[in-house]
């Protein structure tokens, strides 16, 4: 096993939930700029393949407004690194996010209250929208 680089130099991965990609449309917040301000270090936004599939399904099968929003979210997702998730992790995209965040020990950007609570119960830092105007972290990075 190789020694892990110091925390300051290591790029922080941040997993994005599907609803995080709707924030720019709903609240006019540039999540990538806000993450830069909040994190103050090098980071890499990550989109898990199961989340991308969820967005693609919404873009094809949801109501017309949601299809439009999901298509926009998919364009935003292109700024993220797409990570193919192991088929061994089963369940909803939320379950996949929890497993990967726990394994990587990295924060998750989401506004989903249930997901936030589940992540905090296993000590995973959560980044969320506060007062409809800025991002905030719950937990230590």
Secondary structure, 3 states (H helix, E strand, C coil): CCCCCCCCCCCEEEEECHHHHHHHHHHCCCHHHHHHHHHCCCEEEEEEHHHHHHHHHHHHHCCHHHHHHHHHHHHHHCCCEEECCCCCCCCCHHHHHHHHHHHHCCCEECCCHHHHHHHHHCCCCEEEEECCCEEEEECCC
